[in-house]
């Protein structure tokens, strides 16, 4: 009673095909693939970094706020 031979596996495959049918088996595999894709997408969403916090205004060495130059208005 060692491991199963190729003939055993062929018989098991035929029995599974008879019980489930070709259509049902392909549906089952499609559903499993969708589940794996959803799992991978969920794992990728967890790895995204949190949004960056707004930075403080830039200050010069005298610790005074930097004054931005005025922009000219067009039209």
MOPAC internal coordinates of N, CA, C and O (Angstrom, degrees):
PM7 1SCF
backbone

  N    0.0000 0     0.00 0     0.00 0    0    0    0
  C    1.4473 1     0.00 0     0.00 0    1    0    0
  C    1.5227 1   109.24 1     0.00 0    2    1    0
  O    1.2310 1   120.58 1  -118.83 1    3    2    1
  N    1.2953 1   116.50 1    61.17 1    3    2    1
  C    1.4624 1   121.37 1   177.87 1    5    3    2
  C    1.5168 1   111.07 1   -79.52 1    6    5    3
  O    1.2310 1   121.16 1    30.09 1    7    6    5
  N    1.3047 1   115.40 1  -149.91 1    7    6    5
  C    1.4672 1   119.85 1  -179.73 1    9    7    6
  C    1.5269 1   110.23 1   -73.39 1   10    9    7
  O    1.2310 1   121.00 1   -14.49 1   11   10    9
  N    1.2994 1   115.70 1   165.51 1   11   10    9
  C    1.4580 1   120.62 1  -177.77 1   13   11   10
  C    1.5270 1   110.02 1   -76.67 1   14   13   11
  O    1.2310 1   120.59 1   -39.22 1   15   14   13
  N    1.3305 1   116.48 1   140.78 1   15   14   13
  C    1.4551 1   120.93 1   179.13 1   17   15   14
  C    1.5298 1   109.43 1   -86.02 1   18   17   15
  O    1.2310 1   120.73 1    -3.20 1   19   18   17
  N    1.3125 1   116.21 1   176.80 1   19   18   17
  C    1.4576 1   121.50 1  -179.87 1   21   19   18
  C    1.5244 1   111.23 1   -62.40 1   22   21   19
  O    1.2310 1   119.87 1   146.81 1   23   22   21
  N    1.3189 1   117.85 1   -33.19 1   23   22   21
  C    1.4643 1   121.72 1   179.74 1   25   23   22
  C    1.5201 1   111.31 1   -67.41 1   26   25   23
  O    1.2310 1   120.48 1   143.66 1   27   26   25
  N    1.3068 1   116.69 1   -36.34 1   27   26   25
  C    1.4671 1   119.61 1   176.72 1   29   27   26
  C    1.5338 1   110.28 1   -63.58 1   30   29   27
  O    1.2310 1   120.57 1   136.05 1   31   30   29
  N    1.3156 1   116.51 1   -43.95 1   31   30   29
  C    1.4638 1   120.99 1  -179.62 1   33   31   30
  C    1.5330 1   111.33 1   -65.16 1   34   33   31
  O    1.2310 1   120.02 1   142.87 1   35   34   33
  N    1.3197 1   117.56 1   -37.13 1   35   34   33
  C    1.4669 1   120.98 1   178.36 1   37   35   34
  C    1.5218 1   110.30 1   -65.43 1   38   37   35
  O    1.2310 1   120.30 1   137.58 1   39   38   37
  N    1.3192 1   117.03 1   -42.42 1   39   38   37
  C    1.4641 1   120.93 1   178.72 1   41   39   38
  C    1.5311 1   110.47 1   -64.73 1   42   41   39
  O    1.2310 1   120.55 1   137.52 1   43   42   41
  N    1.3181 1   116.55 1   -42.48 1   43   42   41
  C    1.4720 1   120.20 1   178.38 1   45   43   42
  C    1.5306 1   109.97 1   -61.80 1   46   45   43
  O    1.2310 1   120.07 1   137.18 1   47   46   45
  N    1.3291 1   117.47 1   -42.82 1   47   46   45
  C    1.4559 1   122.00 1   178.69 1   49   47   46
  C    1.5270 1   111.22 1   -61.81 1   50   49   47
  O    1.2310 1   120.21 1   137.20 1   51   50   49
  N    1.3254 1   117.20 1   -42.80 1   51   50   49
  C    1.4626 1   120.97 1   178.83 1   53   51   50
  C    1.5292 1   111.60 1   -64.07 1   54   53   51
  O    1.2310 1   120.38 1   139.12 1   55   54   53
  N    1.3155 1   116.87 1   -40.88 1   55   54   53
  C    1.4664 1   120.50 1   178.91 1   57   55   54
  C    1.5238 1   110.40 1   -64.59 1   58   57   55
  O    1.2310 1   120.41 1   137.92 1   59   58   57
  N    1.3380 1   116.83 1   -42.08 1   59   58   57
  C    1.4651 1   120.70 1   179.00 1   61   59   58
  C    1.5248 1   109.80 1   -63.58 1   62   61   59
  O    1.2310 1   120.16 1   137.13 1   63   62   61
  N    1.3262 1   117.30 1   -42.87 1   63   62   61
  C    1.4643 1   120.29 1   178.34 1   65   63   62
  C    1.5229 1   111.43 1   -63.70 1   66   65   63
  O    1.2310 1   119.90 1   141.90 1   67   66   65
  N    1.3151 1   117.79 1   -38.10 1   67   66   65
  C    1.4617 1   120.51 1   178.72 1   69   67   66
  C    1.5308 1   111.28 1   -67.78 1   70   69   67
  O    1.2310 1   120.33 1   141.27 1   71   70   69
  N    1.3230 1   116.97 1   -38.73 1   71   70   69
  C    1.4633 1   120.07 1  -178.33 1   73   71   70
  C    1.5248 1   112.22 1   -72.32 1   74   73   71
  O    1.2310 1   120.57 1   134.44 1   75   74   73
  N    1.3089 1   116.52 1   -45.56 1   75   74   73
  C    1.4675 1   120.19 1  -173.68 1   77   75   74
  C    1.5254 1   113.17 1   -96.49 1   78   77   75
  O    1.2310 1   119.66 1   153.28 1   79   78   77
  N    1.2981 1   118.25 1   -26.72 1   79   78   77
  C    1.4589 1   120.92 1  -176.20 1   81   79   78
  C    1.5228 1   110.85 1    78.53 1   82   81   79
  O    1.2310 1   121.05 1   -20.11 1   83   82   81
  N    1.3295 1   115.60 1   159.89 1   83   82   81
  C    1.4657 1   119.73 1  -177.81 1   85   83   82
  C    1.5175 1   112.04 1   -65.59 1   86   85   83
  O    1.2310 1   120.09 1   137.43 1   87   86   85
  N    1.3308 1   117.44 1   -42.57 1   87   86   85
  C    1.4638 1   121.34 1  -177.37 1   89   87   86
  C    1.5180 1   112.37 1   -64.12 1   90   89   87
  O    1.2310 1   120.89 1   135.21 1   91   90   89
  N    1.3112 1   115.90 1   -44.79 1   91   90   89
  C    1.4646 1   120.38 1  -177.99 1   93   91   90
  C    1.5266 1   110.82 1   -66.45 1   94   93   91
  O    1.2310 1   120.54 1   142.48 1   95   94   93
  N    1.3346 1   116.57 1   -37.52 1   95   94   93
  C    1.4566 1   120.12 1  -179.79 1   97   95   94
  C    1.5217 1   110.85 1   -66.90 1   98   97   95
  O    1.2310 1   119.85 1   138.88 1   99   98   97
  N    1.3378 1   117.89 1   -41.12 1   99   98   97
  C    1.4643 1   120.34 1   179.58 1  101   99   98
  C    1.5266 1   110.68 1   -68.49 1  102  101   99
  O    1.2310 1   120.01 1   144.77 1  103  102  101
  N    1.3354 1   117.59 1   -35.23 1  103  102  101
  C    1.4654 1   120.99 1   175.31 1  105  103  102
  C    1.5183 1   110.62 1   -62.43 1  106  105  103
  O    1.2310 1   121.18 1   136.00 1  107  106  105
  N    1.3197 1   115.36 1   -44.00 1  107  106  105
  C    1.4597 1   120.82 1  -179.24 1  109  107  106
  C    1.5242 1   110.96 1   -62.02 1  110  109  107
  O    1.2310 1   120.42 1   137.15 1  111  110  109
  N    1.3277 1   116.80 1   -42.85 1  111  110  109
  C    1.4640 1   120.32 1   179.83 1  113  111  110
  C    1.5335 1   110.53 1   -69.06 1  114  113  111
  O    1.2310 1   120.06 1   143.14 1  115  114  113
  N    1.3334 1   117.49 1   -36.86 1  115  114  113
  C    1.4656 1   120.80 1   177.08 1  117  115  114
  C    1.5165 1   111.91 1   -63.60 1  118  117  115
  O    1.2310 1   120.52 1   138.79 1  119  118  117
  N    1.3349 1   116.61 1   -41.21 1  119  118  117
  C    1.4553 1   120.60 1   177.51 1  121  119  118
  C    1.5241 1   111.25 1   -64.99 1  122  121  119
  O    1.2310 1   120.68 1   141.48 1  123  122  121
  N    1.3314 1   116.30 1   -38.52 1  123  122  121
  C    1.4715 1   119.73 1   178.04 1  125  123  122
  C    1.5260 1   110.32 1   -65.05 1  126  125  123
  O    1.2310 1   120.16 1   140.60 1  127  126  125
  N    1.3260 1   117.31 1   -39.40 1  127  126  125
  C    1.4697 1   120.85 1   179.29 1  129  127  126
  C    1.5263 1   110.58 1   -65.83 1  130  129  127
  O    1.2310 1   120.20 1   139.71 1  131  130  129
  N    1.3304 1   117.22 1   -40.29 1  131  130  129
  C    1.4698 1   120.41 1   177.57 1  133  131  130
  C    1.5211 1   110.97 1   -63.03 1  134  133  131
  O    1.2310 1   120.71 1   140.75 1  135  134  133
  N    1.3204 1   116.24 1   -39.25 1  135  134  133
  C    1.4591 1   120.29 1   178.41 1  137  135  134
  C    1.5212 1   112.09 1   -64.42 1  138  137  135
  O    1.2310 1   120.61 1   139.38 1  139  138  137
  N    1.3201 1   116.45 1   -40.62 1  139  138  137
  C    1.4651 1   120.35 1   178.99 1  141  139  138
  C    1.5256 1   110.04 1   -65.99 1  142  141  139
  O    1.2310 1   120.04 1   137.96 1  143  142  141
  N    1.3391 1   117.53 1   -42.04 1  143  142  141
  C    1.4654 1   121.03 1   178.86 1  145  143  142
  C    1.5250 1   110.67 1   -62.72 1  146  145  143
  O    1.2310 1   120.36 1   137.45 1  147  146  145
  N    1.3254 1   116.91 1   -42.55 1  147  146  145
  C    1.4602 1   120.39 1   179.40 1  149  147  146
  C    1.5278 1   110.57 1   -64.06 1  150  149  147
  O    1.2310 1   120.33 1   141.00 1  151  150  149
  N    1.3138 1   116.97 1   -39.00 1  151  150  149
  C    1.4656 1   121.13 1   178.57 1  153  151  150
  C    1.5214 1   110.54 1   -63.78 1  154  153  151
  O    1.2310 1   120.42 1   135.09 1  155  154  153
  N    1.3464 1   116.80 1   -44.91 1  155  154  153
  C    1.4638 1   120.61 1   179.67 1  157  155  154
  C    1.5235 1   110.80 1   -63.45 1  158  157  155
  O    1.2310 1   120.51 1   139.82 1  159  158  157
  N    1.3355 1   116.62 1   -40.18 1  159  158  157
  C    1.4632 1   119.84 1   179.32 1  161  159  158
  C    1.5234 1   110.20 1   -64.80 1  162  161  159
  O    1.2310 1   120.51 1   139.18 1  163  162  161
  N    1.3070 1   116.62 1   -40.82 1  163  162  161
  C    1.4661 1   120.32 1   177.76 1  165  163  162
  C    1.5148 1   112.16 1   -63.55 1  166  165  163
  O    1.2310 1   120.36 1   141.48 1  167  166  165
  N    1.3195 1   116.92 1   -38.52 1  167  166  165
  C    1.4572 1   120.07 1   177.96 1  169  167  166
  C    1.5292 1   110.70 1   -68.03 1  170  169  167
  O    1.2310 1   119.86 1   142.69 1  171  170  169
  N    1.3406 1   117.87 1   -37.31 1  171  170  169
  C    1.4658 1   121.21 1   179.23 1  173  171  170
  C    1.5278 1   110.22 1   -68.40 1  174  173  171
  O    1.2310 1   119.74 1   143.79 1  175  174  173
  N    1.3321 1   118.10 1   -36.21 1  175  174  173
  C    1.4602 1   121.45 1   179.00 1  177  175  174
  C    1.5235 1   111.00 1   -65.87 1  178  177  175
  O    1.2310 1   119.98 1   146.49 1  179  178  177
  N    1.3160 1   117.64 1   -33.51 1  179  178  177
  C    1.4609 1   121.05 1   179.73 1  181  179  178
  C    1.5255 1   112.00 1   -69.63 1  182  181  179
  O    1.2310 1   119.91 1   154.62 1  183  182  181
  N    1.3268 1   117.77 1   -25.38 1  183  182  181
  C    1.4564 1   120.69 1  -175.56 1  185  183  182
  C    1.5177 1   113.69 1   -86.85 1  186  185  183
  O    1.2310 1   119.45 1   174.68 1  187  186  185
  N    1.3457 1   118.65 1    -5.32 1  187  186  185
  C    1.4561 1   119.81 1   179.60 1  189  187  186
  C    1.5220 1   109.70 1   -70.92 1  190  189  187
  O    1.2310 1   120.05 1   -42.23 1  191  190  189
  N    1.3470 1   117.51 1   137.77 1  191  190  189
  C    1.4529 1   120.10 1  -178.24 1  193  191  190
  C    1.5307 1   110.68 1   -70.92 1  194  193  191
  O    1.2310 1   119.98 1   -27.86 1  195  194  193
  N    1.3263 1   117.64 1   152.14 1  195  194  193
  C    1.4615 1   120.16 1   178.15 1  197  195  194
  C    1.5212 1   110.04 1   -67.25 1  198  197  195
  O    1.2310 1   119.67 1   -23.75 1  199  198  197
  N    1.3319 1   118.24 1   156.25 1  199  198  197
  C    1.4627 1   119.96 1  -179.01 1  201  199  198
  C    1.5260 1   111.01 1   -62.48 1  202  201  199
  O    1.2310 1   121.34 1   -34.15 1  203  202  201
  N    1.3239 1   115.03 1   145.85 1  203  202  201
  C    1.4669 1   120.33 1  -178.04 1  205  203  202
  C    1.5242 1   110.13 1   -72.44 1  206  205  203
  O    1.2310 1   121.00 1   -35.08 1  207  206  205
  N    1.3102 1   115.70 1   144.92 1  207  206  205
  C    1.4586 1   120.38 1   177.16 1  209  207  206
  C    1.5201 1   108.84 1   -80.51 1  210  209  207
  O    1.2310 1   119.50 1   -30.45 1  211  210  209
  N    1.3315 1   118.56 1   149.55 1  211  210  209
  C    1.4630 1   119.85 1  -179.44 1  213  211  210
  C    1.5303 1   110.74 1   -63.94 1  214  213  211
  O    1.2310 1   121.01 1   -40.09 1  215  214  213
  N    1.3136 1   115.67 1   139.91 1  215  214  213
  C    1.4666 1   120.99 1  -178.45 1  217  215  214
  C    1.5203 1   110.04 1   -80.68 1  218  217  215
  O    1.2310 1   121.19 1   -23.58 1  219  218  217
  N    1.3163 1   115.33 1   156.42 1  219  218  217
  C    1.4614 1   120.44 1   176.22 1  221  219  218
  C    1.5197 1   109.02 1   -72.53 1  222  221  219
  O    1.2310 1   120.06 1   -22.89 1  223  222  221
  N    1.3448 1   117.49 1   157.11 1  223  222  221
  C    1.4624 1   118.92 1   178.49 1  225  223  222
  C    1.5293 1   110.75 1   -61.82 1  226  225  223
  O    1.2310 1   121.22 1   -31.31 1  227  226  225
  N    1.3113 1   115.27 1   148.69 1  227  226  225
  C    1.4598 1   120.91 1  -179.78 1  229  227  226
  C    1.5177 1   109.28 1   -71.16 1  230  229  227
  O    1.2310 1   120.59 1   -46.03 1  231  230  229
  N    1.3079 1   116.48 1   133.97 1  231  230  229
  C    1.4701 1   120.94 1  -179.90 1  233  231  230
  C    1.5210 1   108.69 1  -121.52 1  234  233  231
  O    1.2310 1   121.08 1   -30.77 1  235  234  233
  N    1.3083 1   115.54 1   149.23 1  235  234  233
  C    1.4645 1   118.77 1   177.41 1  237  235  234
  C    1.5228 1   109.76 1   -84.49 1  238  237  235
  O    1.2310 1   120.18 1     5.22 1  239  238  237
  N    1.3210 1   117.25 1  -174.78 1  239  238  237
  C    1.4664 1   121.13 1  -175.37 1  241  239  238
  C    1.5218 1   112.94 1   -68.01 1  242  241  239
  O    1.2310 1   119.27 1   157.09 1  243  242  241
  N    1.3335 1   119.00 1   -22.91 1  243  242  241
  C    1.4677 1   121.99 1   179.46 1  245  243  242
  C    1.5211 1   111.34 1   -83.32 1  246  245  243
  O    1.2310 1   120.28 1  -174.10 1  247  246  245
  N    1.3088 1   117.06 1     5.90 1  247  246  245
  C    1.4622 1   124.08 1  -179.89 1  249  247  246
  C    1.5181 1   111.80 1    62.02 1  250  249  247
  O    1.2310 1   120.68 1  -146.22 1  251  250  249
  N    1.3330 1   116.30 1    33.78 1  251  250  249
  C    1.4520 1   121.83 1   174.42 1  253  251  250
  C    1.5241 1   107.80 1  -111.43 1  254  253  251
  O    1.2310 1   120.10 1   -33.84 1  255  254  253
  N    1.3210 1   117.41 1   146.16 1  255  254  253
  C    1.4678 1   119.06 1  -179.53 1  257  255  254
  C    1.5353 1   111.10 1   -63.09 1  258  257  255
  O    1.2310 1   121.14 1   -34.26 1  259  258  257
  N    1.2973 1   115.43 1   145.74 1  259  258  257
  C    1.4515 1   121.64 1   178.36 1  261  259  258
  C    1.5264 1   107.94 1   -79.35 1  262  261  259
  O    1.2310 1   120.58 1   -46.45 1  263  262  261
  N    1.3234 1   116.49 1   133.55 1  263  262  261
  C    1.4581 1   121.45 1   178.99 1  265  263  262
  C    1.5152 1   107.32 1   -92.86 1  266  265  263
  O    1.2310 1   121.12 1   -55.88 1  267  266  265
  N    1.3283 1   115.46 1   124.12 1  267  266  265
  C    1.4685 1   119.53 1  -179.89 1  269  267  266
  C    1.5179 1   108.92 1   -81.22 1  270  269  267
  O    1.2310 1   119.96 1   -37.99 1  271  270  269
  N    1.3465 1   117.68 1   142.01 1  271  270  269
  C    1.4644 1   119.48 1   178.93 1  273  271  270
  C    1.5176 1   110.74 1   -68.74 1  274  273  271
  O    1.2310 1   121.16 1   -30.90 1  275  274  273
  N    1.3506 1   115.39 1   149.10 1  275  274  273
  C    1.4570 1   120.35 1  -179.36 1  277  275  274
  C    1.5133 1   109.89 1   -72.56 1  278  277  275
  O    1.2310 1   121.01 1   -36.29 1  279  278  277
  N    1.3005 1   115.67 1   143.71 1  279  278  277
  C    1.4575 1   121.00 1   178.96 1  281  279  278
  C    1.5229 1   108.60 1   -98.28 1  282  281  279
  O    1.2310 1   120.93 1   -40.95 1  283  282  281
  N    1.3176 1   115.82 1   139.05 1  283  282  281
  C    1.4553 1   119.28 1   178.91 1  285  283  282
  C    1.5236 1   109.22 1   -76.56 1  286  285  283
  O    1.2310 1   121.19 1   -36.40 1  287  286  285
  N    1.3212 1   115.32 1   143.60 1  287  286  285
  C    1.4685 1   120.89 1  -179.55 1  289  287  286
  C    1.5069 1   109.20 1   -90.17 1  290  289  287
  O    1.2310 1   120.93 1   -48.90 1  291  290  289
  N    1.3116 1   115.82 1   131.10 1  291  290  289
  C    1.4607 1   121.60 1   179.77 1  293  291  290
  C    1.5216 1   108.87 1  -104.57 1  294  293  291
  O    1.2310 1   120.74 1   -49.74 1  295  294  293
  N    1.3369 1   116.19 1   130.26 1  295  294  293
  C    1.4426 1   124.02 1   170.90 1  297  295  294
  C    1.4364 1   116.11 1    65.03 1  298  297  295
  O    1.2310 1   120.10 1   180.00 1  299  298  297

